[in-house]
Amino acid sequence: MRGAPPQVLQLLPLAKASFVAQSYFAPCIPFLVDRPCLSRKGKYYMKLPSCAFHNQYVACGSYRGDRTKFVSDMNIQKKSDNFDRQNQSLRSQQAREAQQMWDCRFAEFPWPEEPDRKLVELAGELSPGTCVDLGCGPGRNAIWLASRGWAVTGVDASSVGLDQAQSRAREIGVSLITVNQDILAYSPDEPVDLVVVANIHLVEPARTEFFTLCAQMLKSQGHLFVTGHHLKDLGRTGPPDSDKLYTIERIQDSVAGITEIVEIIELAELVKEPGPDGYSETDVYLWARRQ
Ligand SMILES: C[S@@+](CC[C@H](N)C(=O)[O-])C[C@H]1O[C@@H](n2cnc3c(N)ncnc32)[C@H](O)[C@@H]1O
């Protein structure tokens, strides 16, 4: 089955497509395709992160459909000549995977524009200063902060996401600095007043290392905001890898080594408004301040 053309996936029912996708991409994707997720709109989809295969192609995209009809939005591209060169600027494997997956995701489906509700509530109380939004994507939080007078730098591996952020910032007349870089290797020139980490789901030990880097970016009295999907929503939203999802205890463990420099102000679950299917997703968020 490995030699089958990618289009074959479009014709198959969900379970079989899953099997074929696993076989076809087995050399490069040991993950994901076996578990369809239920999206808010009640459609099934499977995320297939970009991957290189046969050393010549890049595959990325998502699958969606209902139980009987299965649609593939797979995008198979021949590697551009500068593909490897571009990727070398993104240091970690995780960042390279993020770039490939999120470039496709942002190009295919519109990303929400409303800022995170908890961020609005918490940062809305602060006087504007300097801010870094790590993994800002198309910039819903960065743009909201910029519109409130913050000097925001959005960092992301996805150039598609950053282009979308810049074009929306221009549309609404706010200024935003964007940096196409690995957030696991980024450090601002000067310490900042606010670091935002929204929906970045990493496995340990990367999560602990990343939160430590975030804390080190803060000025004294600067704030750190982290939010992400709760483990209980596994299979509904967020990454289909349980180790990446958040619980209060996991965040506590990840910040345990930095509690001497960062004071936890709030660490809690936030149950969101129900979606169209009546289900309320849960986020976990952290609001902390550098001593
Ligand atoms: C789920 S989206 C969240 C976007 C935005 N923070 C929000 O909440 O709307 C995750 C973003 O993190 C970025 N990302 C993940 N890992 C990254 C890494 N190592 N370096 C840079 N960007 C990364 C992806 O490119 C993507 O834009």
Ligand as a Chemical Component Dictionary entry (heavy atoms), coordinates in Angstrom:
data_LIG
# 
_chem_comp.id                   LIG 
_chem_comp.type                 NON-POLYMER 
_chem_comp.pdbx_formal_charge   0 
_chem_comp.three_letter_code    LIG 
# 
loop_
_chem_comp_atom.comp_id 
_chem_comp_atom.atom_id 
_chem_comp_atom.alt_atom_id 
_chem_comp_atom.type_symbol 
_chem_comp_atom.charge 
_chem_comp_atom.model_Cartn_x 
_chem_comp_atom.model_Cartn_y 
_chem_comp_atom.model_Cartn_z 
_chem_comp_atom.pdbx_ordinal 
LIG C1  C1  C 0  -2.495 26.089 18.465 1  
LIG S1  S1  S 1  -1.611 27.346 17.645 2  
LIG C2  C2  C 0  -1.881 28.672 18.820 3  
LIG C3  C3  C 0  -1.825 30.034 18.183 4  
LIG C4  C4  C 0  -2.120 31.159 19.177 5  
LIG N1  N1  N 0  -1.240 31.143 20.306 6  
LIG C5  C5  C 0  -3.551 31.100 19.639 7  
LIG O1  O1  O 0  -3.817 30.671 20.769 8  
LIG O2  O2  O -1 -4.417 31.474 18.835 9  
LIG C6  C6  C 0  0.068  26.873 18.016 10 
LIG C7  C7  C 0  1.100  27.809 17.388 11 
LIG O3  O3  O 0  2.365  27.564 17.970 12 
LIG C8  C8  C 0  3.350  27.560 16.966 13 
LIG N2  N2  N 0  4.473  26.741 17.429 14 
LIG C9  C9  C 0  4.414  25.503 18.003 15 
LIG N3  N3  N 0  5.667  25.099 18.320 16 
LIG C10 C10 C 0  6.510  26.095 17.939 17 
LIG C11 C11 C 0  7.926  26.268 18.012 18 
LIG N4  N4  N 0  8.747  25.357 18.553 19 
LIG N5  N5  N 0  8.450  27.420 17.548 20 
LIG C12 C12 C 0  7.653  28.375 17.008 21 
LIG N6  N6  N 0  6.322  28.265 16.913 22 
LIG C13 C13 C 0  5.750  27.143 17.373 23 
LIG C14 C14 C 0  2.632  27.000 15.745 24 
LIG O4  O4  O 0  3.279  27.356 14.558 25 
LIG C15 C15 C 0  1.248  27.620 15.894 26 
LIG O5  O5  O 0  1.177  28.863 15.250 27 
# 
loop_
_chem_comp_bond.comp_id 
_chem_comp_bond.atom_id_1 
_chem_comp_bond.atom_id_2 
_chem_comp_bond.value_order 
_chem_comp_bond.pdbx_ordinal 
LIG C1  S1  SING 1  
LIG S1  C2  SING 2  
LIG S1  C6  SING 3  
LIG C2  C3  SING 4  
LIG C3  C4  SING 5  
LIG C4  N1  SING 6  
LIG C4  C5  SING 7  
LIG C5  O1  DOUB 8  
LIG C5  O2  SING 9  
LIG C6  C7  SING 10 
LIG C7  O3  SING 11 
LIG C7  C15 SING 12 
LIG O3  C8  SING 13 
LIG C8  N2  SING 14 
LIG C8  C14 SING 15 
LIG N2  C9  SING 16 
LIG N2  C13 SING 17 
LIG C9  N3  DOUB 18 
LIG N3  C10 SING 19 
LIG C10 C11 SING 20 
LIG C10 C13 DOUB 21 
LIG C11 N4  SING 22 
LIG C11 N5  DOUB 23 
LIG N5  C12 SING 24 
LIG C12 N6  DOUB 25 
LIG N6  C13 SING 26 
LIG C14 O4  SING 27 
LIG C14 C15 SING 28 
LIG C15 O5  SING 29 
# 
